[in-house]
């Protein structure tokens, strides 16, 4: 676990206070240890639940974009790719929203992940 990844997930909770409760629950549930990939996935689930109702989600997605690189072995990019973009539960509604709101780098990675679902005509219940 890297200090850089730990710092980044804490920064996200500091910048987007709606995530702070997830950070607190994570710390207390893991013997006061931060496991960045687990916490980032928790953020992913929470953000996907709030897509329709929370204005801060668009800003949060832009923050991910600003910290994401498609090339190289960047730890933060790996954290975003593996534990956020690849963890997004597929639904048509989420897909339409994210296709518009993700930045060019993050949407490129997201499209690779969801393409098999789109091609298979996979349908999931819409989020509420």
MOPAC internal coordinates of N, CA, C and O (Angstrom, degrees):
PM7 1SCF
backbone

  N    0.0000 0     0.00 0     0.00 0    0    0    0
  C    1.4372 1     0.00 0     0.00 0    1    0    0
  C    1.5251 1   107.30 1     0.00 0    2    1    0
  O    1.2310 1   121.48 1   -46.04 1    3    2    1
  N    1.3105 1   114.77 1   133.96 1    3    2    1
  C    1.4594 1   117.61 1  -173.68 1    5    3    2
  C    1.5325 1   111.43 1  -103.73 1    6    5    3
  O    1.2310 1   121.84 1   -32.99 1    7    6    5
  N    1.3180 1   114.09 1   147.01 1    7    6    5
  C    1.4689 1   120.01 1   177.06 1    9    7    6
  C    1.5238 1   110.31 1   -62.05 1   10    9    7
  O    1.2310 1   120.37 1   147.55 1   11   10    9
  N    1.3229 1   116.90 1   -32.45 1   11   10    9
  C    1.4613 1   121.06 1   179.23 1   13   11   10
  C    1.5307 1   110.77 1   -64.28 1   14   13   11
  O    1.2310 1   120.13 1   134.05 1   15   14   13
  N    1.3240 1   117.35 1   -45.95 1   15   14   13
  C    1.4648 1   120.90 1   178.91 1   17   15   14
  C    1.5225 1   111.61 1   -65.99 1   18   17   15
  O    1.2310 1   120.63 1   139.05 1   19   18   17
  N    1.3292 1   116.40 1   -40.95 1   19   18   17
  C    1.4653 1   120.45 1   178.07 1   21   19   18
  C    1.5260 1   109.52 1   -61.73 1   22   21   19
  O    1.2310 1   120.82 1   135.38 1   23   22   21
  N    1.3252 1   116.04 1   -44.62 1   23   22   21
  C    1.4652 1   120.11 1   179.40 1   25   23   22
  C    1.5204 1   111.20 1   -61.57 1   26   25   23
  O    1.2310 1   120.45 1   139.74 1   27   26   25
  N    1.3176 1   116.74 1   -40.26 1   27   26   25
  C    1.4588 1   120.23 1  -177.65 1   29   27   26
  C    1.5298 1   111.66 1   -66.31 1   30   29   27
  O    1.2310 1   119.44 1   133.29 1   31   30   29
  N    1.3237 1   118.67 1   -46.71 1   31   30   29
  C    1.4734 1   119.44 1  -179.56 1   33   31   30
  C    1.5291 1   110.89 1   -65.91 1   34   33   31
  O    1.2310 1   120.21 1   146.99 1   35   34   33
  N    1.3254 1   117.20 1   -33.01 1   35   34   33
  C    1.4728 1   119.76 1   175.73 1   37   35   34
  C    1.5208 1   110.55 1   -69.84 1   38   37   35
  O    1.2310 1   120.41 1   139.20 1   39   38   37
  N    1.3160 1   116.82 1   -40.80 1   39   38   37
  C    1.4660 1   121.11 1   176.36 1   41   39   38
  C    1.5259 1   110.74 1   -58.11 1   42   41   39
  O    1.2310 1   120.18 1   137.27 1   43   42   41
  N    1.3246 1   117.25 1   -42.73 1   43   42   41
  C    1.4642 1   120.37 1   179.71 1   45   43   42
  C    1.5280 1   111.10 1   -59.92 1   46   45   43
  O    1.2310 1   120.58 1   137.80 1   47   46   45
  N    1.3269 1   116.49 1   -42.20 1   47   46   45
  C    1.4666 1   119.97 1   178.77 1   49   47   46
  C    1.5243 1   111.18 1   -69.25 1   50   49   47
  O    1.2310 1   120.09 1   147.29 1   51   50   49
  N    1.3169 1   117.43 1   -32.71 1   51   50   49
  C    1.4652 1   121.02 1   176.94 1   53   51   50
  C    1.5277 1   110.45 1   -68.54 1   54   53   51
  O    1.2310 1   120.78 1   135.85 1   55   54   53
  N    1.3249 1   116.11 1   -44.15 1   55   54   53
  C    1.4668 1   120.69 1  -177.92 1   57   55   54
  C    1.5239 1   112.00 1   -74.02 1   58   57   55
  O    1.2310 1   120.44 1   142.46 1   59   58   57
  N    1.3215 1   116.77 1   -37.54 1   59   58   57
  C    1.4719 1   122.01 1  -178.67 1   61   59   58
  C    1.5208 1   107.34 1  -116.53 1   62   61   59
  O    1.2310 1   121.58 1   -90.51 1   63   62   61
  N    1.3127 1   114.59 1    89.49 1   63   62   61
  C    1.4705 1   121.50 1  -172.48 1   65   63   62
  C    1.5286 1   112.91 1   -60.29 1   66   65   63
  O    1.2310 1   119.87 1   161.21 1   67   66   65
  N    1.3178 1   117.86 1   -18.79 1   67   66   65
  C    1.4652 1   120.77 1   176.02 1   69   67   66
  C    1.5297 1   111.07 1   -63.12 1   70   69   67
  O    1.2310 1   120.25 1   160.07 1   71   70   69
  N    1.3167 1   117.13 1   -19.93 1   71   70   69
  C    1.4694 1   122.14 1   179.48 1   73   71   70
  C    1.5209 1   112.53 1   -90.96 1   74   73   71
  O    1.2310 1   120.17 1   168.60 1   75   74   73
  N    1.3195 1   117.29 1   -11.40 1   75   74   73
  C    1.4608 1   120.97 1  -173.12 1   77   75   74
  C    1.5250 1   112.87 1   -57.69 1   78   77   75
  O    1.2310 1   120.24 1   140.18 1   79   78   77
  N    1.3191 1   117.15 1   -39.82 1   79   78   77
  C    1.4677 1   119.11 1   179.69 1   81   79   78
  C    1.5264 1   111.76 1   -62.71 1   82   81   79
  O    1.2310 1   120.46 1   147.64 1   83   82   81
  N    1.3395 1   116.72 1   -32.36 1   83   82   81
  C    1.4649 1   119.84 1   177.46 1   85   83   82
  C    1.5228 1   111.05 1   -68.15 1   86   85   83
  O    1.2310 1   120.57 1   139.40 1   87   86   85
  N    1.3217 1   116.52 1   -40.60 1   87   86   85
  C    1.4658 1   120.63 1   176.43 1   89   87   86
  C    1.5227 1   110.23 1   -61.79 1   90   89   87
  O    1.2310 1   120.37 1   133.95 1   91   90   89
  N    1.3215 1   116.91 1   -46.05 1   91   90   89
  C    1.4662 1   120.85 1  -179.82 1   93   91   90
  C    1.5265 1   111.35 1   -62.12 1   94   93   91
  O    1.2310 1   120.23 1   133.34 1   95   94   93
  N    1.3225 1   117.16 1   -46.66 1   95   94   93
  C    1.4629 1   120.73 1   178.25 1   97   95   94
  C    1.5210 1   111.00 1   -60.99 1   98   97   95
  O    1.2310 1   120.87 1   139.46 1   99   98   97
  N    1.3228 1   115.95 1   -40.54 1   99   98   97
  C    1.4632 1   121.37 1   179.88 1  101   99   98
  C    1.5312 1   111.09 1   -62.38 1  102  101   99
  O    1.2310 1   120.67 1   133.59 1  103  102  101
  N    1.3154 1   116.32 1   -46.41 1  103  102  101
  C    1.4668 1   120.78 1  -179.26 1  105  103  102
  C    1.5254 1   110.57 1   -61.68 1  106  105  103
  O    1.2310 1   120.55 1   131.96 1  107  106  105
  N    1.3166 1   116.55 1   -48.04 1  107  106  105
  C    1.4651 1   119.67 1  -177.43 1  109  107  106
  C    1.5179 1   112.05 1   -71.71 1  110  109  107
  O    1.2310 1   120.08 1   151.61 1  111  110  109
  N    1.3120 1   117.45 1   -28.39 1  111  110  109
  C    1.4608 1   120.83 1   179.63 1  113  111  110
  C    1.5174 1   114.30 1   -82.83 1  114  113  111
  O    1.2310 1   120.35 1   170.55 1  115  114  113
  N    1.3243 1   116.94 1    -9.45 1  115  114  113
  C    1.4691 1   121.09 1  -177.54 1  117  115  114
  C    1.5225 1   111.71 1  -124.48 1  118  117  115
  O    1.2310 1   120.82 1  -140.61 1  119  118  117
  N    1.3161 1   116.04 1    39.39 1  119  118  117
  C    1.4763 1   121.44 1   178.54 1  121  119  118
  C    1.5142 1   112.39 1    51.26 1  122  121  119
  O    1.2310 1   121.00 1  -136.46 1  123  122  121
  N    1.3338 1   115.69 1    43.54 1  123  122  121
  C    1.4654 1   124.35 1   177.47 1  125  123  122
  C    1.5337 1   113.59 1    64.03 1  126  125  123
  O    1.2310 1   121.07 1  -156.06 1  127  126  125
  N    1.3085 1   115.56 1    23.94 1  127  126  125
  C    1.4591 1   121.26 1   177.59 1  129  127  126
  C    1.5305 1   108.47 1  -108.85 1  130  129  127
  O    1.2310 1   120.85 1   -36.38 1  131  130  129
  N    1.3216 1   115.99 1   143.62 1  131  130  129
  C    1.4602 1   120.62 1   176.61 1  133  131  130
  C    1.5223 1   108.22 1  -104.24 1  134  133  131
  O    1.2310 1   121.53 1   -57.56 1  135  134  133
  N    1.3183 1   114.68 1   122.44 1  135  134  133
  C    1.4649 1   121.64 1   176.41 1  137  135  134
  C    1.5291 1   105.70 1  -108.81 1  138  137  135
  O    1.2310 1   120.37 1   -81.21 1  139  138  137
  N    1.3348 1   116.90 1    98.79 1  139  138  137
  C    1.4661 1   121.01 1  -168.52 1  141  139  138
  C    1.5296 1   115.24 1   -54.81 1  142  141  139
  O    1.2310 1   119.74 1   136.01 1  143  142  141
  N    1.3234 1   118.11 1   -43.99 1  143  142  141
  C    1.4673 1   119.31 1  -177.17 1  145  143  142
  C    1.5273 1   111.59 1   -67.11 1  146  145  143
  O    1.2310 1   120.07 1   143.44 1  147  146  145
  N    1.3084 1   117.48 1   -36.56 1  147  146  145
  C    1.4635 1   121.03 1   177.52 1  149  147  146
  C    1.5286 1   109.76 1   -67.16 1  150  149  147
  O    1.2310 1   120.68 1   134.70 1  151  150  149
  N    1.3212 1   116.30 1   -45.30 1  151  150  149
  C    1.4622 1   120.37 1  -179.94 1  153  151  150
  C    1.5272 1   111.35 1   -65.17 1  154  153  151
  O    1.2310 1   119.84 1   139.37 1  155  154  153
  N    1.3191 1   117.91 1   -40.63 1  155  154  153
  C    1.4632 1   120.65 1   178.91 1  157  155  154
  C    1.5273 1   110.34 1   -62.93 1  158  157  155
  O    1.2310 1   120.20 1   142.93 1  159  158  157
  N    1.3283 1   117.22 1   -37.07 1  159  158  157
  C    1.4698 1   119.22 1   176.34 1  161  159  158
  C    1.5300 1   110.42 1   -66.17 1  162  161  159
  O    1.2310 1   120.15 1   141.54 1  163  162  161
  N    1.3281 1   117.33 1   -38.46 1  163  162  161
  C    1.4679 1   120.27 1   175.40 1  165  163  162
  C    1.5315 1   110.28 1   -59.76 1  166  165  163
  O    1.2310 1   120.68 1   139.07 1  167  166  165
  N    1.3346 1   116.30 1   -40.93 1  167  166  165
  C    1.4645 1   120.30 1   176.46 1  169  167  166
  C    1.5346 1   109.80 1   -61.46 1  170  169  167
  O    1.2310 1   120.56 1   137.05 1  171  170  169
  N    1.3090 1   116.54 1   -42.95 1  171  170  169
  C    1.4607 1   122.20 1  -179.77 1  173  171  170
  C    1.5244 1   110.98 1   -56.59 1  174  173  171
  O    1.2310 1   120.72 1   129.01 1  175  174  173
  N    1.3084 1   116.24 1   -50.99 1  175  174  173
  C    1.4668 1   121.11 1  -179.01 1  177  175  174
  C    1.5279 1   110.19 1   -60.86 1  178  177  175
  O    1.2310 1   120.69 1   134.17 1  179  178  177
  N    1.3209 1   116.28 1   -45.83 1  179  178  177
  C    1.4661 1   121.21 1  -178.73 1  181  179  178
  C    1.5291 1   110.95 1   -63.00 1  182  181  179
  O    1.2310 1   120.29 1   133.80 1  183  182  181
  N    1.3109 1   117.05 1   -46.20 1  183  182  181
  C    1.4717 1   121.45 1  -179.44 1  185  183  182
  C    1.5248 1   109.73 1   -61.65 1  186  185  183
  O    1.2310 1   120.05 1   137.24 1  187  186  185
  N    1.3138 1   117.51 1   -42.76 1  187  186  185
  C    1.4713 1   120.33 1  -179.98 1  189  187  186
  C    1.5235 1   111.43 1   -64.30 1  190  189  187
  O    1.2310 1   120.07 1   148.87 1  191  190  189
  N    1.3151 1   117.47 1   -31.13 1  191  190  189
  C    1.4671 1   120.90 1   176.45 1  193  191  190
  C    1.5278 1   111.57 1   -72.32 1  194  193  191
  O    1.2310 1   120.11 1   155.09 1  195  194  193
  N    1.3297 1   117.39 1   -24.91 1  195  194  193
  C    1.4620 1   121.98 1  -174.29 1  197  195  194
  C    1.5271 1   113.76 1  -102.40 1  198  197  195
  O    1.2310 1   119.74 1  -178.33 1  199  198  197
  N    1.3036 1   118.10 1     1.67 1  199  198  197
  C    1.4643 1   121.78 1  -173.63 1  201  199  198
  C    1.5211 1   113.02 1   -51.22 1  202  201  199
  O    1.2310 1   119.80 1   135.77 1  203  202  201
  N    1.3113 1   117.98 1   -44.23 1  203  202  201
  C    1.4634 1   120.70 1  -174.95 1  205  203  202
  C    1.5196 1   113.72 1   -78.79 1  206  205  203
  O    1.2310 1   120.35 1   157.74 1  207  206  205
  N    1.3240 1   116.94 1   -22.26 1  207  206  205
  C    1.4644 1   118.35 1  -168.40 1  209  207  206
  C    1.5219 1   115.40 1  -114.33 1  210  209  207
  O    1.2310 1   119.62 1   166.97 1  211  210  209
  N    1.2909 1   118.33 1   -13.03 1  211  210  209
  C    1.4647 1   120.30 1  -172.20 1  213  211  210
  C    1.5287 1   111.40 1  -115.92 1  214  213  211
  O    1.2310 1   120.82 1   -57.41 1  215  214  213
  N    1.3187 1   116.03 1   122.59 1  215  214  213
  C    1.4558 1   121.36 1   179.69 1  217  215  214
  C    1.5187 1   114.25 1   -69.06 1  218  217  215
  O    1.2310 1   119.90 1   153.07 1  219  218  217
  N    1.3238 1   117.79 1   -26.93 1  219  218  217
  C    1.4620 1   121.33 1  -177.50 1  221  219  218
  C    1.5233 1   112.82 1   -69.34 1  222  221  219
  O    1.2310 1   119.84 1   163.80 1  223  222  221
  N    1.3221 1   117.91 1   -16.20 1  223  222  221
  C    1.4657 1   121.03 1  -176.59 1  225  223  222
  C    1.5265 1   111.28 1   -60.39 1  226  225  223
  O    1.2310 1   119.85 1   138.33 1  227  226  225
  N    1.3125 1   117.89 1   -41.67 1  227  226  225
  C    1.4713 1   120.25 1   179.71 1  229  227  226
  C    1.5183 1   111.33 1   -61.48 1  230  229  227
  O    1.2310 1   120.38 1   137.31 1  231  230  229
  N    1.3108 1   116.87 1   -42.69 1  231  230  229
  C    1.4604 1   121.02 1   177.61 1  233  231  230
  C    1.5291 1   111.03 1   -64.45 1  234  233  231
  O    1.2310 1   120.56 1   138.87 1  235  234  233
  N    1.3234 1   116.53 1   -41.13 1  235  234  233
  C    1.4637 1   121.34 1   177.64 1  237  235  234
  C    1.5340 1   110.32 1   -59.08 1  238  237  235
  O    1.2310 1   120.44 1   134.39 1  239  238  237
  N    1.3298 1   116.77 1   -45.61 1  239  238  237
  C    1.4636 1   120.49 1   180.00 1  241  239  238
  C    1.5220 1   111.46 1   -63.39 1  242  241  239
  O    1.2310 1   120.05 1   144.48 1  243  242  241
  N    1.3169 1   117.52 1   -35.52 1  243  242  241
  C    1.4680 1   120.40 1   176.54 1  245  243  242
  C    1.5253 1   111.27 1   -67.64 1  246  245  243
  O    1.2310 1   120.40 1   145.60 1  247  246  245
  N    1.3265 1   116.83 1   -34.40 1  247  246  245
  C    1.4669 1   119.95 1   175.94 1  249  247  246
  C    1.5290 1   109.97 1   -63.96 1  250  249  247
  O    1.2310 1   120.42 1   138.96 1  251  250  249
  N    1.3220 1   116.80 1   -41.04 1  251  250  249
  C    1.4697 1   119.40 1   175.85 1  253  251  250
  C    1.5264 1   110.11 1   -61.17 1  254  253  251
  O    1.2310 1   120.74 1   136.02 1  255  254  253
  N    1.3191 1   116.19 1   -43.98 1  255  254  253
  C    1.4695 1   120.98 1   178.62 1  257  255  254
  C    1.5279 1   111.22 1   -57.98 1  258  257  255
  O    1.2310 1   120.51 1   134.28 1  259  258  257
  N    1.3092 1   116.63 1   -45.72 1  259  258  257
  C    1.4595 1   121.40 1  -178.13 1  261  259  258
  C    1.5263 1   112.81 1   -62.98 1  262  261  259
  O    1.2310 1   120.47 1   157.05 1  263  262  261
  N    1.3124 1   116.71 1   -22.95 1  263  262  261
  C    1.4663 1   120.90 1  -177.08 1  265  263  262
  C    1.5197 1   113.42 1  -108.55 1  266  265  263
  O    1.2310 1   120.30 1  -168.34 1  267  266  265
  N    1.3253 1   117.03 1    11.66 1  267  266  265
  C    1.4655 1   122.25 1  -175.55 1  269  267  266
  C    1.5152 1   110.88 1  -110.51 1  270  269  267
  O    1.2310 1   120.87 1   -46.20 1  271  270  269
  N    1.3160 1   115.94 1   133.80 1  271  270  269
  C    1.4640 1   122.09 1   175.69 1  273  271  270
  C    1.5217 1   108.70 1  -124.82 1  274  273  271
  O    1.2310 1   120.16 1   -43.99 1  275  274  273
  N    1.3169 1   117.29 1   136.01 1  275  274  273
  C    1.4635 1   121.37 1   179.94 1  277  275  274
  C    1.5195 1   112.07 1   -78.47 1  278  277  275
  O    1.2310 1   120.05 1   152.34 1  279  278  277
  N    1.2945 1   117.50 1   -27.66 1  279  278  277
  C    1.4663 1   121.98 1  -175.59 1  281  279  278
  C    1.5215 1   110.85 1  -105.43 1  282  281  279
  O    1.2310 1   120.43 1   -29.07 1  283  282  281
  N    1.3192 1   116.79 1   150.93 1  283  282  281
  C    1.4528 1   121.07 1   172.67 1  285  283  282
  C    1.5132 1   114.52 1    91.05 1  286  285  283
  O    1.2310 1   121.44 1     6.55 1  287  286  285
  N    1.2998 1   114.85 1  -173.45 1  287  286  285
  C    1.4578 1   123.53 1  -175.22 1  289  287  286
  C    1.5296 1   111.12 1  -112.20 1  290  289  287
  O    1.2310 1   120.32 1  -133.63 1  291  290  289
  N    1.2914 1   116.99 1    46.37 1  291  290  289
  C    1.4506 1   122.96 1  -178.07 1  293  291  290
  C    1.5287 1   110.50 1   -73.68 1  294  293  291
  O    1.2310 1   120.12 1   -54.20 1  295  294  293
  N    1.3357 1   117.37 1   125.80 1  295  294  293
  C    1.4673 1   121.85 1  -177.70 1  297  295  294
  C    1.5222 1   112.87 1   -63.29 1  298  297  295
  O    1.2310 1   120.43 1   137.49 1  299  298  297
  N    1.3148 1   116.78 1   -42.51 1  299  298  297
  C    1.4612 1   120.61 1  -179.02 1  301  299  298
  C    1.5254 1   109.99 1   -65.64 1  302  301  299
  O    1.2310 1   120.10 1   137.61 1  303  302  301
  N    1.3115 1   117.42 1   -42.39 1  303  302  301
  C    1.4627 1   120.88 1   178.19 1  305  303  302
  C    1.5179 1   111.01 1   -61.72 1  306  305  303
  O    1.2310 1   120.50 1   139.60 1  307  306  305
  N    1.3082 1   116.65 1   -40.40 1  307  306  305
  C    1.4607 1   120.87 1   177.50 1  309  307  306
  C    1.5227 1   110.59 1   -63.15 1  310  309  307
  O    1.2310 1   120.45 1   136.63 1  311  310  309
  N    1.3123 1   116.74 1   -43.37 1  311  310  309
  C    1.4627 1   121.79 1   177.87 1  313  311  310
  C    1.5314 1   110.66 1   -59.47 1  314  313  311
  O    1.2310 1   120.32 1   133.25 1  315  314  313
  N    1.3143 1   117.00 1   -46.75 1  315  314  313
  C    1.4643 1   121.85 1  -179.84 1  317  315  314
  C    1.5261 1   110.48 1   -65.00 1  318  317  315
  O    1.2310 1   120.54 1   135.25 1  319  318  317
  N    1.3320 1   116.58 1   -44.75 1  319  318  317
  C    1.4657 1   120.35 1  -177.72 1  321  319  318
  C    1.5203 1   112.07 1   -65.41 1  322  321  319
  O    1.2310 1   120.81 1   126.16 1  323  322  321
  N    1.3148 1   116.05 1   -53.84 1  323  322  321
  C    1.4626 1   121.01 1  -172.38 1  325  323  322
  C    1.5284 1   112.42 1   -73.54 1  326  325  323
  O    1.2310 1   120.16 1   135.85 1  327  326  325
  N    1.2993 1   117.30 1   -44.15 1  327  326  325
  C    1.4608 1   119.47 1  -170.49 1  329  327  326
  C    1.5146 1   114.58 1  -101.58 1  330  329  327
  O    1.2310 1   119.85 1   172.09 1  331  330  329
  N    1.3141 1   117.89 1    -7.91 1  331  330  329
  C    1.4622 1   119.52 1   173.43 1  333  331  330
  C    1.5253 1   110.03 1  -116.48 1  334  333  331
  O    1.2310 1   119.79 1   111.45 1  335  334  333
  N    1.3086 1   118.01 1   -68.55 1  335  334  333
  C    1.4686 1   120.93 1  -173.66 1  337  335  334
  C    1.5271 1   112.49 1   -60.15 1  338  337  335
  O    1.2310 1   120.09 1   139.26 1  339  338  337
  N    1.3143 1   117.43 1   -40.74 1  339  338  337
  C    1.4640 1   120.28 1  -178.88 1  341  339  338
  C    1.5250 1   112.41 1   -82.04 1  342  341  339
  O    1.2310 1   120.09 1   171.25 1  343  342  341
  N    1.3260 1   117.43 1    -8.75 1  343  342  341
  C    1.4551 1   121.37 1   179.57 1  345  343  342
  C    1.5102 1   113.83 1   -97.18 1  346  345  343
  O    1.2310 1   120.25 1   175.18 1  347  346  345
  N    1.3201 1   117.13 1    -4.82 1  347  346  345
  C    1.4696 1   121.04 1  -176.66 1  349  347  346
  C    1.5249 1   109.17 1   -66.17 1  350  349  347
  O    1.2310 1   120.72 1   -56.25 1  351  350  349
  N    1.3344 1   116.22 1   123.75 1  351  350  349
  C    1.4725 1   118.48 1   177.24 1  353  351  350
  C    1.5308 1   109.53 1   -69.19 1  354  353  351
  O    1.2310 1   120.45 1   -48.25 1  355  354  353
  N    1.3094 1   116.74 1   131.75 1  355  354  353
  C    1.4539 1   119.07 1  -175.75 1  357  355  354
  C    1.5250 1   111.45 1   -77.61 1  358  357  355
  O    1.2310 1   121.55 1   -49.71 1  359  358  357
  N    1.3077 1   114.64 1   130.29 1  359  358  357
  C    1.4553 1   122.94 1   165.90 1  361  359  358
  C    1.5201 1   106.08 1  -150.32 1  362  361  359
  O    1.2310 1   120.65 1   -24.76 1  363  362  361
  N    1.2902 1   116.37 1   155.24 1  363  362  361
  C    1.4652 1   120.14 1  -179.40 1  365  363  362
  C    1.5190 1   110.27 1   -60.86 1  366  365  363
  O    1.2310 1   120.76 1   138.87 1  367  366  365
  N    1.3105 1   116.15 1   -41.13 1  367  366  365
  C    1.4661 1   120.62 1  -178.55 1  369  367  366
  C    1.5319 1   111.83 1   -63.57 1  370  369  367
  O    1.2310 1   120.65 1   132.95 1  371  370  369
  N    1.3257 1   116.37 1   -47.05 1  371  370  369
  C    1.4672 1   120.51 1   178.07 1  373  371  370
  C    1.5227 1   109.70 1   -63.75 1  374  373  371
  O    1.2310 1   120.74 1   137.16 1  375  374  373
  N    1.3244 1   116.19 1   -42.84 1  375  374  373
  C    1.4588 1   121.09 1  -179.21 1  377  375  374
  C    1.5281 1   111.24 1   -59.04 1  378  377  375
  O    1.2310 1   120.09 1   133.55 1  379  378  377
  N    1.3118 1   117.43 1   -46.45 1  379  378  377
  C    1.4741 1   120.89 1   179.54 1  381  379  378
  C    1.5273 1   111.08 1   -62.11 1  382  381  379
  O    1.2310 1   120.67 1   135.77 1  383  382  381
  N    1.3244 1   116.33 1   -44.23 1  383  382  381
  C    1.4588 1   120.48 1  -179.80 1  385  383  382
  C    1.5286 1   110.78 1   -62.70 1  386  385  383
  O    1.2310 1   120.74 1   128.84 1  387  386  385
  N    1.3334 1   116.19 1   -51.16 1  387  386  385
  C    1.4635 1   119.86 1  -175.79 1  389  387  386
  C    1.5207 1   112.40 1   -67.48 1  390  389  387
  O    1.2310 1   120.23 1   146.39 1  391  390  389
  N    1.3094 1   117.16 1   -33.61 1  391  390  389
  C    1.4695 1   119.96 1   178.24 1  393  391  390
  C    1.5228 1   111.53 1   -61.20 1  394  393  391
  O    1.2310 1   120.68 1   152.25 1  395  394  393
  N    1.3411 1   116.30 1   -27.75 1  395  394  393
  C    1.4668 1   121.05 1   178.44 1  397  395  394
  C    1.5284 1   112.59 1   -90.94 1  398  397  395
  O    1.2310 1   120.26 1   146.78 1  399  398  397
  N    1.3317 1   117.10 1   -33.22 1  399  398  397
  C    1.4630 1   120.89 1  -169.70 1  401  399  398
  C    1.5280 1   115.24 1   -96.59 1  402  401  399
  O    1.2310 1   120.03 1   155.14 1  403  402  401
  N    1.3223 1   117.56 1   -24.86 1  403  402  401
  C    1.4659 1   118.86 1   177.59 1  405  403  402
  C    1.5267 1   109.04 1   -71.04 1  406  405  403
  O    1.2310 1   120.84 1   -28.30 1  407  406  405
  N    1.3156 1   116.00 1   151.70 1  407  406  405
  C    1.4530 1   120.37 1   176.84 1  409  407  406
  C    1.5197 1   110.77 1   -76.99 1  410  409  407
  O    1.2310 1   119.80 1    -4.85 1  411  410  409
  N    1.3273 1   117.98 1   175.15 1  411  410  409
  C    1.4699 1   121.29 1  -174.24 1  413  411  410
  C    1.5327 1   114.74 1   -61.12 1  414  413  411
  O    1.2310 1   120.05 1   144.09 1  415  414  413
  N    1.3194 1   117.51 1   -35.91 1  415  414  413
  C    1.4758 1   119.40 1  -179.20 1  417  415  414
  C    1.5272 1   111.03 1   -76.18 1  418  417  415
  O    1.2310 1   120.64 1   133.18 1  419  418  417
  N    1.3278 1   116.38 1   -46.82 1  419  418  417
  C    1.4651 1   118.97 1  -178.21 1  421  419  418
  C    1.5266 1   111.02 1   -69.58 1  422  421  419
  O    1.2310 1   119.53 1   144.64 1  423  422  421
  N    1.3225 1   118.51 1   -35.36 1  423  422  421
  C    1.4630 1   119.35 1   179.12 1  425  423  422
  C    1.5234 1   110.66 1   -68.83 1  426  425  423
  O    1.2310 1   120.20 1   148.47 1  427  426  425
  N    1.3149 1   117.22 1   -31.53 1  427  426  425
  C    1.4709 1   119.87 1   177.27 1  429  427  426
  C    1.5313 1   110.17 1   -62.26 1  430  429  427
  O    1.2310 1   120.45 1   134.21 1  431  430  429
  N    1.3175 1   116.74 1   -45.79 1  431  430  429
  C    1.4707 1   119.96 1   178.30 1  433  431  430
  C    1.5304 1   110.16 1   -67.94 1  434  433  431
  O    1.2310 1   120.08 1   135.89 1  435  434  433
  N    1.3206 1   117.44 1   -44.11 1  435  434  433
  C    1.4616 1   121.87 1   179.24 1  437  435  434
  C    1.5279 1   111.19 1   -57.57 1  438  437  435
  O    1.2310 1   120.16 1   137.06 1  439  438  437
  N    1.3273 1   117.30 1   -42.94 1  439  438  437
  C    1.4726 1   120.93 1  -179.72 1  441  439  438
  C    1.5195 1   112.25 1   -61.02 1  442  441  439
  O    1.2310 1   120.34 1   142.05 1  443  442  441
  N    1.3115 1   116.96 1   -37.95 1  443  442  441
  C    1.4664 1   120.66 1   177.22 1  445  443  442
  C    1.5327 1   110.14 1   -62.67 1  446  445  443
  O    1.2310 1   120.87 1   139.19 1  447  446  445
  N    1.3213 1   115.94 1   -40.81 1  447  446  445
  C    1.4682 1   121.27 1  -178.05 1  449  447  446
  C    1.5269 1   111.23 1   -68.23 1  450  449  447
  O    1.2310 1   119.58 1   137.04 1  451  450  449
  N    1.3210 1   118.41 1   -42.96 1  451  450  449
  C    1.4732 1   120.58 1  -173.07 1  453  451  450
  C    1.5256 1   114.52 1   -91.21 1  454  453  451
  O    1.2310 1   119.89 1   170.35 1  455  454  453
  N    1.3034 1   117.81 1    -9.65 1  455  454  453
  C    1.4664 1   120.15 1  -177.64 1  457  455  454
  C    1.5386 1   113.29 1   -53.94 1  458  457  455
  O    1.2310 1   118.89 1   137.00 1  459  458  457
  N    1.3222 1   119.71 1   -43.00 1  459  458  457
  C    1.4794 1   118.56 1   178.21 1  461  459  458
  C    1.5321 1   112.69 1   -60.56 1  462  461  459
  O    1.2310 1   120.06 1   144.41 1  463  462  461
  N    1.3373 1   117.49 1   -35.59 1  463  462  461
  C    1.4606 1   120.78 1   178.29 1  465  463  462
  C    1.5264 1   110.71 1   -68.55 1  466  465  463
  O    1.2310 1   120.69 1   137.64 1  467  466  465
  N    1.3066 1   116.29 1   -42.36 1  467  466  465
  C    1.4605 1   120.06 1   179.13 1  469  467  466
  C    1.5268 1   110.31 1   -63.17 1  470  469  467
  O    1.2310 1   120.54 1   134.69 1  471  470  469
  N    1.3274 1   116.57 1   -45.31 1  471  470  469
  C    1.4650 1   121.13 1  -178.08 1  473  471  470
  C    1.5238 1   112.16 1   -65.66 1  474  473  471
  O    1.2310 1   120.23 1   148.93 1  475  474  473
  N    1.3130 1   117.16 1   -31.07 1  475  474  473
  C    1.4619 1   121.14 1  -178.96 1  477  475  474
  C    1.5216 1   111.54 1   -83.61 1  478  477  475
  O    1.2310 1   120.33 1   175.36 1  479  478  477
  N    1.3241 1   116.98 1    -4.64 1  479  478  477
  C    1.4587 1   120.09 1  -178.04 1  481  479  478
  C    1.5082 1   111.95 1    67.53 1  482  481  479
  O    1.2310 1   120.94 1  -152.46 1  483  482  481
  N    1.3314 1   115.81 1    27.54 1  483  482  481
  C    1.4557 1   121.39 1  -177.94 1  485  483  482
  C    1.5120 1   110.39 1   -61.86 1  486  485  483
  O    1.2310 1   120.46 1   -44.93 1  487  486  485
  N    1.3169 1   116.72 1   135.07 1  487  486  485
  C    1.4582 1   121.96 1   178.54 1  489  487  486
  C    1.5178 1   109.44 1  -124.34 1  490  489  487
  O    1.2310 1   121.29 1   -44.40 1  491  490  489
  N    1.2971 1   115.14 1   135.60 1  491  490  489
  C    1.4781 1   121.56 1   177.27 1  493  491  490
  C    1.5101 1   107.11 1  -125.78 1  494  493  491
  O    1.2310 1   120.39 1   -20.35 1  495  494  493
  N    1.3093 1   116.86 1   159.65 1  495  494  493
  C    1.4510 1   120.41 1   177.44 1  497  495  494
  C    1.5247 1   108.80 1   -61.88 1  498  497  495
  O    1.2310 1   121.28 1   -31.85 1  499  498  497
  N    1.3232 1   115.16 1   148.15 1  499  498  497
  C    1.4597 1   118.09 1   178.36 1  501  499  498
  C    1.5228 1   109.93 1   -75.07 1  502  501  499
  O    1.2310 1   121.16 1   -24.67 1  503  502  501
  N    1.3299 1   115.38 1   155.33 1  503  502  501
  C    1.4548 1   120.10 1   178.99 1  505  503  502
  C    1.5151 1   109.08 1   -77.38 1  506  505  503
  O    1.2310 1   120.93 1   -26.52 1  507  506  505
  N    1.3065 1   115.82 1   153.48 1  507  506  505
  C    1.4704 1   119.77 1  -179.77 1  509  507  506
  C    1.5091 1   110.52 1  -116.53 1  510  509  507
  O    1.2310 1   120.10 1   180.00 1  511  510  509

